Structure formats: C-alpha cells, structure tokens
Amino acid sequence: MTKLENILYGNRLKPLLVLAAIILLLPTFVKSQYIFTILILIGIYAIVTVGLSLLIGYAGQISLGHAAFFGIGAYASAILSGTHQMSPWLAMLIGMVATFILAYIIGIPILKLKGHFLALATIGINIIVYILLLGLNNITGGAAGFVGIPILTLFGFSLNDKLFFYFFVWIVAFLIIILSTNIVRSHVGRLLRSIHDSEIATETLGVQVSKYKVAIFALSAAFASIAGSIYAHYITFISPPTFYITKSILFLIMVMVGGASSVWGAVLGTAIIMFLNELIRFVGHTYFGISGEVEIVVYGLIIILIMMYLPKGLLPLFSQIFQKKRKNEPTPAIDENHVTSSTSKVSSQEGV
C-alpha cells in the first residue's frame, strides 16, 4: 500500500466516522432546499464515481461511457415501476442485475483493448445507448422523456421529503463506500493494483487478468445502475440528454479531481465538482450573461490543470498538508528531574 492508502485505510473507522458525522450534522446547518438538492445529487453521483475509482484507479481501465449504465438503471427502474406498475425496489434490483450482466458481456471483448482504444470503445457504448433511448419512443418516451416515475416509499414513509431522501441516498452511498473499501483491502484489491501496474507481470503469476478486469467493470456498472435508479425516482422525470457522453466526462472529471487511486478521492472530487458546477452556472449566467453549458469549457481547463500539476488529484495534496500539520505539532516536553529520579530508583533496585 502507498502512504496515502495507509493513512486512509490504516484505520478504516476514522474516515467513515468523519463522513457519517458530516452527513448527520449538515441538516442542522443547511435549510435551503436548493442546497439539499445538491447534497442529494452528490450522494447519487458519488455512488457512480466510487465504482469508477475501482475501475480506473485500481484496475487501470479507462471508461468514458458510464453514463450509459447510469441511464440503463434509470430507464429500467422508470419503465418497470412507471409503465408496468412494478415495485420500485424490485425494479431497481432488476435494473442493477440486468446492467451487471450486460456490462459483463460487453466487457469481455472491449476490455481486451487498452488505452485510448478502450476509451473510444466505451464512448461507442454510450452513443449506442443514447441512440436507443432516443429511438425507442414507445418504451422510453424518446426525446420528450419519461414521466410518471413513482416516488420511493420506505417502511410506509414517502421519500418525497428532501430530508428523508437525503438520508436514504447517503445510507446507500455509505454502504457502497464500505463495500468498495473492503474490496480495496482484500486479496482482490491487491490483484487489481498489480493489474494496474503491469498486466503482463500479473499474468506470469498465474492470475487470469481478464476475469478480474471484466468483473470490476461489471461491478462499477452495477453501481452506476443503482445511482441511475435512485436519480430517476428522485427527479421523477428523465430524458436521453441526461445520459449523454457529457455526463460520462463529468463522472471522469470528478474521479480525476479527487484522485482516482482512492475511493475517498472519488467522493471528494464529486463534492468539489458539484459545488463548482453550480458556482460556474451562477456566476456565468448572472454576472456575464453567458447562456448554454459554460461549465463544459471550465471542465476542459480543469482537466488540463489537473493533468499538468496534480496528476494524482487533490486528495494526496490534502493528505500531505495534514501530515505536515501533524509533524509541526509540538512534542510534549520531557521532565528531566522526573527521568533522573526514575533512573536512580531503577538503579538502586538493581543494586539490591
């Protein structure tokens, strides 16, 4: 493990307790429904980016098409619960399993590719799914979108209230993070890191590399599907543009900004980009009168700067600052008289 991983995972309870404390305390300070919406979306997108972190940061496999799996989960849950009156929870489960199987089948051929060829292949998957969502008008609603998605209810309580939905989303995100950190610390996590470093060297040890690559690709797709289903039941309206390539790029930027080599980096990057996204829209539209998706231009600049100056993301930088603060903390002074007296006592006892 690297120094960063030792800090983050050496004591697994610390970061988990810090995150839990933040999640529990935020509602006492945040009263704006607008901010609550952003916090909910951060939780939903964090589920996707944590899976991407496992795929990119640990297995070393790039993906620019995870918005497709996000969309498959959203539409599967919407169609089954909205059109066929199925329980939303069962619809979410079916969508997740179907996405996992589909991603596993797709992953077998495309994960034989490497580098930019793999990136182009995943973009192709995203385009195909987008075209299908647009073209299957009778099923998906086409360009007009899909309406009438039911609101989730849990133990008789409607999650229509933003506060309830906030806690629900972050409980799911919390469980995904725990599962992912356990994978990272397990034998599978060590194999994924070795695959990231050198696939050839890992194969010489008798490891079936392709099996692990496909499995982690399918697992990250299943995470995206869960997030998509939750998103659909929260917004209660979905349309194909939400799941276009730009969303995949957004997920990738979130992972890269926080730090792809850490699950916690993915969560940090998601929060930073989401708040930055809203800030850019507000400043650009309010003060400069810029219309359209001005944030895409800023995303391009962010990618360039991150790749040039912080290729490992912001999390290692924060950990270095934290380590420096710990080193600069004054060490407790030693009472020389106490040490001398203690030493003399030990010497007298030995003489006896």
C-alpha positions as CSV (number, residue, x, y, z in Angstrom):
1,M,0.0,0.0,0.0
2,T,1.1,3.6,-0.6
3,K,1.4,6.2,2.2
4,L,-1.9,7.7,1.2
5,E,-3.7,4.3,1.4
6,N,-2.1,3.7,4.8
7,I,-3.4,7.0,6.0
8,L,-6.9,6.4,4.6
9,Y,-7.3,2.7,5.2
10,G,-4.9,2.1,8.1
11,N,-7.8,3.0,10.4
12,R,-10.9,2.4,8.4
13,L,-13.2,3.7,11.1
14,K,-11.8,7.3,11.1
15,P,-12.8,8.4,7.6
16,L,-16.1,6.5,7.8
17,L,-16.9,8.2,11.2
18,V,-16.0,11.6,9.8
19,L,-18.2,11.1,6.8
20,A,-21.1,9.9,9.0
21,A,-20.7,12.9,11.3
22,I,-20.8,15.3,8.3
23,I,-23.9,13.6,6.8
24,L,-25.7,13.7,10.2
25,L,-24.7,17.3,11.1
26,L,-25.3,19.0,7.7
27,P,-29.1,19.1,8.0
28,T,-28.8,21.1,11.2
29,F,-26.9,23.9,9.3
30,V,-28.4,23.6,5.8
31,K,-32.0,24.8,5.5
32,S,-32.1,25.7,1.8
33,Q,-33.9,23.2,-0.4
34,Y,-31.6,24.1,-3.3
35,I,-28.5,23.1,-1.2
36,F,-30.3,19.9,-0.2
37,T,-30.8,19.0,-3.8
38,I,-27.1,19.5,-4.5
39,L,-26.2,17.3,-1.5
40,I,-28.5,14.6,-2.7
41,L,-27.0,14.7,-6.2
42,I,-23.5,14.5,-4.7
43,G,-24.6,11.3,-2.9
44,I,-26.1,9.8,-6.1
45,Y,-23.1,10.7,-8.3
46,A,-20.6,9.5,-5.6
47,I,-22.1,6.0,-6.0
48,V,-21.1,6.2,-9.7
49,T,-17.6,7.7,-9.1
50,V,-16.7,5.2,-6.3
51,G,-17.3,2.4,-8.9
52,L,-15.2,4.3,-11.4
53,S,-12.4,4.7,-8.9
54,L,-12.3,0.9,-8.6
55,L,-12.2,0.6,-12.3
56,I,-9.8,3.4,-13.2
57,G,-7.7,4.0,-10.1
58,Y,-7.2,0.4,-9.1
59,A,-7.7,-1.8,-12.2
60,G,-6.2,0.8,-14.5
61,Q,-9.1,0.5,-17.1
62,I,-10.5,3.8,-18.5
63,S,-14.2,4.3,-19.1
64,L,-15.9,7.2,-20.9
65,G,-19.3,5.5,-21.1
66,H,-20.6,5.1,-17.5
67,A,-23.4,7.5,-18.2
68,A,-24.8,4.7,-20.4
69,F,-25.1,2.3,-17.3
70,F,-26.4,5.2,-15.3
71,G,-29.1,5.7,-17.9
72,I,-29.9,1.9,-18.2
73,G,-30.5,1.8,-14.4
74,A,-32.7,4.9,-14.6
75,Y,-34.8,3.8,-17.5
76,A,-35.1,0.2,-16.3
77,S,-36.5,1.3,-13.0
78,A,-38.7,4.0,-14.6
79,I,-40.3,1.7,-17.2
80,L,-40.8,-1.3,-14.8
81,S,-42.3,0.8,-12.0
82,G,-44.0,3.5,-14.1
83,T,-45.3,1.6,-17.1
84,H,-45.7,-1.9,-15.6
85,Q,-46.6,-0.9,-12.0
86,M,-43.9,-3.0,-10.5
87,S,-42.5,-2.2,-7.0
88,P,-39.7,0.4,-7.4
89,W,-37.4,-1.6,-5.2
90,L,-37.8,-4.7,-7.3
91,A,-37.4,-2.6,-10.4
92,M,-34.1,-1.1,-9.0
93,L,-32.9,-4.6,-8.3
94,I,-33.8,-6.0,-11.7
95,G,-32.1,-2.9,-13.3
96,M,-28.9,-3.5,-11.3
97,V,-28.7,-7.2,-12.2
98,A,-29.5,-6.6,-15.8
99,T,-26.9,-3.9,-16.0
100,F,-24.3,-6.1,-14.4
101,I,-24.9,-8.9,-16.8
102,L,-24.9,-6.6,-19.8
103,A,-21.7,-4.9,-18.7
104,Y,-20.1,-8.3,-18.1
105,I,-21.0,-9.5,-21.6
106,I,-19.8,-6.2,-23.2
107,G,-16.7,-6.1,-21.1
108,I,-15.4,-9.5,-22.3
109,P,-14.5,-8.2,-25.8
110,I,-13.9,-4.5,-25.2
111,L,-11.5,-4.9,-22.2
112,K,-9.1,-6.7,-24.5
113,L,-8.4,-3.2,-25.7
114,K,-6.1,-0.8,-24.0
115,G,-5.6,3.0,-23.6
116,H,-7.3,5.3,-26.0
117,F,-8.8,2.3,-27.9
118,L,-10.6,1.3,-24.8
119,A,-11.8,4.9,-24.1
120,L,-13.2,5.1,-27.7
121,A,-15.0,1.7,-27.2
122,T,-16.7,2.9,-24.0
123,I,-17.7,6.1,-25.8
124,G,-19.2,4.0,-28.5
125,I,-21.3,2.1,-25.9
126,N,-22.6,5.4,-24.5
127,I,-23.6,6.6,-28.0
128,I,-25.4,3.3,-28.8
129,V,-27.4,3.5,-25.5
130,Y,-28.2,7.2,-26.1
131,I,-29.5,6.4,-29.6
132,L,-31.6,3.6,-28.3
133,L,-33.1,5.8,-25.6
134,L,-34.0,8.3,-28.3
135,G,-35.2,5.8,-30.9
136,L,-37.4,3.5,-28.7
137,N,-40.2,6.1,-28.4
138,N,-42.9,3.7,-27.4
139,I,-40.9,2.4,-24.5
140,T,-38.6,5.3,-23.3
141,G,-40.7,8.3,-24.4
142,G,-37.9,9.3,-26.9
143,A,-36.7,12.9,-26.9
144,A,-39.8,14.0,-24.9
145,G,-38.6,12.0,-21.9
146,F,-40.2,9.6,-19.5
147,V,-42.7,11.0,-17.0
148,G,-44.8,9.5,-14.2
149,I,-42.0,7.8,-12.3
150,P,-43.3,6.9,-8.8
151,I,-41.7,8.4,-5.7
152,L,-40.0,5.9,-3.4
153,T,-41.6,4.8,-0.1
154,L,-39.7,3.1,2.7
155,F,-41.5,1.4,5.7
156,G,-44.6,3.4,4.9
157,F,-42.8,6.7,4.8
158,S,-42.7,8.7,1.5
159,L,-39.2,9.8,0.4
160,N,-40.8,12.9,-1.2
161,D,-39.4,15.0,1.6
162,K,-35.8,16.1,0.7
163,L,-34.5,15.4,4.2
164,F,-35.7,11.8,4.1
165,F,-34.3,11.3,0.6
166,Y,-31.0,12.9,1.7
167,F,-30.5,10.3,4.4
168,F,-31.6,7.5,2.2
169,V,-29.2,8.4,-0.6
170,W,-26.3,8.8,1.8
171,I,-27.0,5.5,3.5
172,V,-26.8,3.8,0.1
173,A,-23.6,5.7,-0.7
174,F,-22.2,4.8,2.7
175,L,-22.8,1.1,2.1
176,I,-21.2,1.3,-1.4
177,I,-18.2,3.0,0.1
178,I,-17.8,0.3,2.8
179,L,-18.1,-2.4,0.2
180,S,-15.5,-0.7,-2.0
181,T,-13.0,-0.1,0.8
182,N,-13.3,-3.8,1.8
183,I,-12.6,-4.8,-1.9
184,V,-9.6,-2.5,-1.9
185,R,-8.1,-4.0,1.3
186,S,-8.9,-7.6,0.2
187,H,-6.9,-10.0,-2.0
188,V,-8.9,-8.8,-5.0
189,G,-7.8,-5.2,-4.3
190,R,-4.1,-6.3,-4.3
191,L,-4.7,-8.1,-7.6
192,L,-6.3,-5.0,-9.1
193,R,-3.4,-2.9,-8.1
194,S,-1.0,-5.3,-9.6
195,I,-3.0,-5.4,-12.8
196,H,-2.9,-1.6,-12.9
197,D,1.0,-1.7,-12.5
198,S,1.6,-4.4,-15.1
199,E,-0.9,-6.8,-16.6
200,I,1.9,-9.0,-18.1
201,A,3.7,-9.4,-14.7
202,T,0.4,-10.3,-13.1
203,E,-0.4,-12.9,-15.7
204,T,3.0,-14.5,-15.1
205,L,1.9,-15.2,-11.6
206,G,-0.9,-17.4,-12.9
207,V,-3.7,-14.8,-12.4
208,Q,-6.5,-14.7,-15.0
209,V,-6.3,-10.9,-15.5
210,S,-9.2,-10.7,-18.0
211,K,-11.6,-12.2,-15.4
212,Y,-10.8,-9.6,-12.8
213,K,-11.0,-6.7,-15.3
214,V,-14.4,-7.8,-16.6
215,A,-15.7,-8.4,-13.1
216,I,-14.7,-5.0,-11.8
217,F,-16.1,-3.3,-14.9
218,A,-19.4,-5.0,-14.4
219,L,-19.5,-4.1,-10.7
220,S,-18.8,-0.5,-11.4
221,A,-21.6,-0.6,-14.0
222,A,-23.9,-2.0,-11.4
223,F,-23.1,0.8,-9.0
224,A,-23.9,3.3,-11.8
225,S,-27.2,1.5,-12.4
226,I,-28.2,1.8,-8.7
227,A,-27.4,5.5,-8.8
228,G,-29.4,5.9,-12.0
229,S,-32.5,4.2,-10.5
230,I,-32.3,6.5,-7.4
231,Y,-31.9,9.5,-9.6
232,A,-35.0,8.6,-11.7
233,H,-37.1,8.2,-8.6
234,Y,-35.8,11.4,-7.1
235,I,-36.3,13.6,-10.2
236,T,-39.4,11.6,-11.4
237,F,-38.6,12.6,-15.0
238,I,-35.7,11.5,-17.2
239,S,-34.7,12.2,-20.8
240,P,-31.9,10.9,-23.0
241,P,-29.7,14.1,-22.9
242,T,-29.1,13.5,-19.2
243,F,-27.2,10.3,-20.1
244,Y,-25.1,11.6,-23.0
245,I,-21.3,11.5,-23.2
246,T,-21.0,14.8,-21.4
247,K,-22.3,13.1,-18.2
248,S,-19.6,10.4,-18.6
249,I,-17.0,13.1,-18.9
250,L,-18.4,14.7,-15.8
251,F,-18.0,11.5,-13.9
252,L,-14.5,11.1,-15.1
253,I,-13.5,14.6,-14.1
254,M,-15.0,14.0,-10.6
255,V,-12.8,11.0,-10.2
256,M,-9.6,12.7,-11.6
257,V,-10.0,15.8,-9.5
258,G,-10.4,14.0,-6.2
259,G,-7.9,11.3,-7.0
260,A,-8.6,8.1,-9.0
261,S,-6.4,6.0,-6.8
262,S,-8.6,6.3,-3.8
263,V,-12.3,5.7,-3.0
264,W,-12.3,8.7,-0.8
265,G,-10.8,10.8,-3.6
266,A,-13.8,10.0,-5.7
267,V,-16.2,11.2,-3.0
268,L,-14.1,14.4,-2.5
269,G,-14.0,15.1,-6.3
270,T,-17.7,14.6,-6.7
271,A,-18.5,17.2,-3.9
272,I,-15.9,19.7,-5.3
273,I,-17.1,19.5,-8.9
274,M,-20.8,19.6,-8.0
275,F,-20.4,22.8,-6.0
276,L,-18.0,24.3,-8.6
277,N,-20.6,23.4,-11.3
278,E,-23.3,25.4,-9.5
279,L,-20.9,28.3,-8.8
280,I,-19.9,28.5,-12.5
281,R,-23.6,28.5,-13.6
282,F,-24.5,31.2,-11.1
283,V,-21.6,33.5,-11.9
284,G,-21.6,32.9,-15.7
285,H,-25.4,33.3,-16.1
286,T,-25.9,36.1,-13.6
287,Y,-22.9,38.4,-14.0
288,F,-21.7,37.7,-17.5
289,G,-25.0,36.8,-19.2
290,I,-23.4,33.6,-20.7
291,S,-26.1,31.1,-21.9
292,G,-25.6,27.4,-22.6
293,E,-23.4,24.9,-20.8
294,V,-20.5,27.2,-19.9
295,E,-19.2,24.7,-17.3
296,I,-18.0,22.4,-20.1
297,V,-15.4,24.9,-21.1
298,V,-14.3,25.1,-17.5
299,Y,-14.2,21.3,-17.2
300,G,-11.7,21.3,-20.1
301,L,-9.5,23.8,-18.3
302,I,-9.7,21.7,-15.1
303,I,-8.6,18.5,-16.9
304,I,-5.6,20.3,-18.3
305,L,-4.6,21.8,-15.0
306,I,-5.1,18.6,-13.0
307,M,-3.1,16.5,-15.5
308,M,-0.3,19.1,-15.5
309,Y,0.1,19.9,-11.8
310,L,-1.9,17.3,-9.8
311,P,-2.0,14.1,-11.8
312,K,-2.9,12.1,-8.6
313,G,-5.8,14.5,-7.7
314,L,-6.4,16.7,-4.7
315,L,-6.7,14.0,-2.0
316,P,-2.9,13.4,-1.9
317,L,-2.3,17.1,-1.6
318,F,-4.7,17.3,1.3
319,S,-3.1,14.3,3.0
320,Q,0.4,16.0,2.6
321,I,-1.0,19.1,4.3
322,F,-2.4,17.0,7.1
323,Q,0.9,15.2,7.6
324,K,2.8,18.5,7.7
325,K,0.5,19.8,10.4
326,R,1.0,16.7,12.5
327,K,4.8,17.0,12.1
328,N,4.7,20.6,13.2
329,E,2.7,19.9,16.3
330,P,5.0,20.4,19.4
331,T,6.1,17.3,21.1
332,P,5.4,17.1,24.9
333,A,8.3,18.4,27.0
334,I,10.2,15.7,29.0
335,D,10.7,16.4,32.7
336,E,14.4,15.8,33.2
337,N,14.1,15.7,37.0
338,H,11.4,13.1,36.8
339,V,13.6,11.0,34.4
340,T,16.6,11.3,36.7
341,S,14.7,10.3,39.8
342,S,13.1,7.4,38.0
343,T,16.5,6.2,36.7
344,S,18.1,6.4,40.2
345,K,15.2,4.4,41.6
346,V,15.7,1.6,39.0
347,S,19.5,1.6,39.6
348,S,19.0,1.3,43.4
349,Q,16.6,-1.6,42.9
350,E,19.1,-3.4,40.6
351,G,21.8,-2.8,43.2
352,V,19.6,-4.5,45.8
